[in-house]
Amino acid sequence: MRSAFLRAFFIIFAVVVFAGSKEYDFQRHFAKKWHVNRGEVIILDNPVGEIHLSNTDPKLGSFVMVKQRVYAAFDELVKSRRMVMMVRLDATRRPDSLKLFVQFPMHMFERYKYPDMGGFFTSEVDGIWQGKKITVSPKKGVKLWSDIYIQIPAGQKIVINSIAATFVIEDFVGDIDFTTDHASAMTAGDIRGNLFLTACHGALSVSKFSGDLFYDGEDSDISFCDVIKGKISAKSTSGDILWNAKCDSAEKVELESLSGKVMYNGELAKCTCLINDEGKIEITPTSFVQDSLIATTSGGDIVLEMPENYAHEISASSKEGRVKHKFDNIDSESNVSVILKGKSGRVVLRTERGTIKLNIRSSR
């Protein structure tokens, strides 16, 4: 009797919980366009949601074209509809810029749920929007966000500000300045221009890029693949930096992390500089050292694996650690300097307390 009562209780409880957690989602699509003059900067402020960037078809003229999808999910359909209508896209003009600003009901909600946010390092982020502090989390808060699909004329510059975003760049010509507290970002197709990324948390992927790239992250990862040209500078605190790209025409590549991994498995730029503090540096180049390959750490280890004809000279030293190698006639365990079989290129590896391991293969 008691077990039957308990089963009935749990069934009723489950039904109540299910009914109480039922959501009604509603979405609406908006489309707008603005004429812009050559040289004008487009500024887009969108607090939460996907931002999809590409160029306007030149046949359509010099226009900024925006499609906006506003999504909301609440316990009542009428609430979802009302919240969607409270999110709007405003535009203001200045002599040198067009600013597009997404207004959110900040007076009603301080916490927003964005399931696409995810991420290994953080469960939520805080930011300031419309002068108020808001929190964005993948699990807690109201489901309300704005997806922006924006096209701008080729060669124009765009500045994007966000709290939490999924950022996708398609084939694009122009300069991009993107700042956010949390981002999942990737490039798709051929990107030509200067790219400045600032993200506290998240993961980013860059491919087929030509120009100057500067990335500044905290506990966010960034990876490079396919073909990279130009000058690259990527810094992260506890995030990993992964390089698996071709860059035979890149002038300089600088990758720096404080405690994450720096893993370089690809072609070398003319000058390649890898810096880490407590994290590990792993280097497996797939091309010759043109000018210099420099890797330095404080307490992290350095592992280099390459054929002996990939560089002309290698110098490795560790103040308090060891240099492991298989070279003949070298007695020092902390300082190694060797002439290799390459025609040009110098490799310099330095660490304070870590271990350096040299796996130099015989070349045929």
Secondary structure, 3 states (H helix, E strand, C coil): CHHHHHHHHHHHHHHHHHHHCCCEEEEEEEEEEEECCCCCEEEEECCEEEEEEEECCHHHCCEEEEEEEEEEEECCHHHHHHHHHHCEEEEEEECCEEEEEEECCCCCCCEEECCCCCCCCCCCEEEEECCEEEEEECCCCEEEEEEEEEEECCCCEEEEECCEEEEEECCEECEEEEEEEEEEEEECCCEECCEEEEEEEEEEEEEEEEEEEEEEEEEEEEEEEEEEEEEEEEEECCCCEEEEEECCCCCEEEEEECCCCEEECCCCCCEEEEEECCCCEEECCCCCCCCEEEEEECCCCEEEEEEHHHCCEEEEEECCCCEECCCCCCCCCCEEEEECCCCCCEEEEEECCCCEEEEEECCC
